[in-house]
Amino acid sequence: MGVTRLKRKDRKNKTTSRLEVQFLKNATNLEPGSRSHESPNNQIAKNNVALAKAAGK
């Protein structure tokens, strides 16, 4: 039997589902501990402080 090519929609679904599985694996691998805590001097923490100051005024 010859090799059949996937239609564009099916190729897209294959890629999308593969990426979704990879994303879910990455999202559930968070481990409780010192590595998962945010550093106080990373950019997100700095932005939150700045936003809190601006909202307080």
Order of alpha helices (4+ residues) and beta strands (2+ residues): alpha-alpha
